[in-house]
Amino acid sequence: MRAASRSTRFLSVFVVLILNAAVLVRAQSAPDANAQVASSTYSSSSLDLPSAPEPQQQQNPPAQQPAQPQQPGQTQQPAAPNLNDLGFNTQQTQADPKLQAMLDRRTHMLKVHQKLGLITLVPMAATLITGPMAKARGRDGQPFKEPTDANLDFHMALGGLTSAMYYATAWYAIDAPRIPGSHHRGPIRVHEALAWIHVPGMVATPVLGYMAWKQENAGEKVHGIASAHAPVADITVVAYAAAMVAVSWPIRFHHSH
């Protein structure tokens, strides 16, 4: 009986030890399992988290859009012509103060030339009208009627005034600056061509008049080349008037403000 109770007690102790060992082994393995579960949970949760935002790069300005090809139905507006298209180079289109000053001076002097020329027509016509009053009259074999001193002096005074104004008018045209490369055309060419008539006439008319006056004072009939005084004067006045009308018609006097 004692042997059976000992074996039973020993078996009970053995079972208790085995149970305690099992409990210890399970307790030691539990943290590893918990760590594994935590690790798996962390890994799964880390996979579910959104990634950190990346820094945005500086945006570049949008590239220039290429030109759109013209559609078949559209018409392109032509560009306005520039000076290069008209045949002027850059040197020709640049401002030139020296040339501008020359143009201004020429314009001013030619305007004065035109105004004086028109005013000169008045004493010139008056000289032509008073010419017959300063001429001796009479036929061959009859006494000549000498002109009065008043008529003669008045005619000579008008002739002198006409000559002075004529040469002043011519001086403004001659002294005006010449523009290189410029060509005259139209009424200007007619005006210059008539000058070949009235300029010699204005030189010859006073000379012939003086010769005629000397012959009359000597009691002689006007003869020789002196007798051409009146015809030369008539031709001179007509050529001069035509030259002025060619560049001044319709005649206007510009008033400066």
C-alpha positions, 0 to 999 in steps of 0.5 A: 500500500505504501509503495502504491501511494509513493508511486502515485505521489511521484506521478502527481509531482511529475505531472505537476512539473510537466504542466509547470514546464509547459506553462513556462515554455508557453509564456516564453513563446508568447512575447515572440508571437506578440512581437511578430504580430506587432511587427506584422501590424506595423509593416501592414500599417506602414504600407497603408500610410500615404507617402510624404509629398515630394517638393514641387519643382519650379515651374518653367514658363510655358514654351512659345506656341509654334505658329499655327499653319494657315487654314486653306479658307483663311486669307492673310492680311498683307503687311504695310510696305516700309521704306526698304520695300520702296527702295530707300536704304537706311542711310537715305532714311536717316535724318540729316540736320545739315541737309534739312537746314539747307532745304529750309534756307532754300525754301525761304529764299525761293519764296522771297524770290517769288514775292519780289518777282510778282511785285516787280511786275508793277513798276515794269508794266508802268515803265512800259506804259510811260515809254511812248510819253518819253519818246520824241515824235515827228516825221522826216522833214518836220520838227520833232516834238521833244518829250517833256522833262517830267515825262522823261524823268518819270519814265527813267525813274520807273526804269531804274526802280524796275531794274533794282527790283529785278536784280534783287529778285534774281539774287534770291534765286541765284543765292539759294542753296542747290540741293545735290542730285535734284532735277527741275521739271514741269513749270520750273523748267519753263521758268528757267528757260524764259530767263534766257530771254528776259535776263539779256533783255533787262541788261540791254533795255536800259543801255538802249534807252540811254543811247536813245536819250543821248540821240534825242538830246542831240536833236537827232532822230533815234536811229541805229541799234538805239531804235530797238529799245522799245521792241526789246523792252516789250519782249523782256516784259512779256517773257518776264511775266510768262516766267512768273505766271508759270510758277505762281499761277494761280497767284497767291500771296502767303501771309506768315503767321 
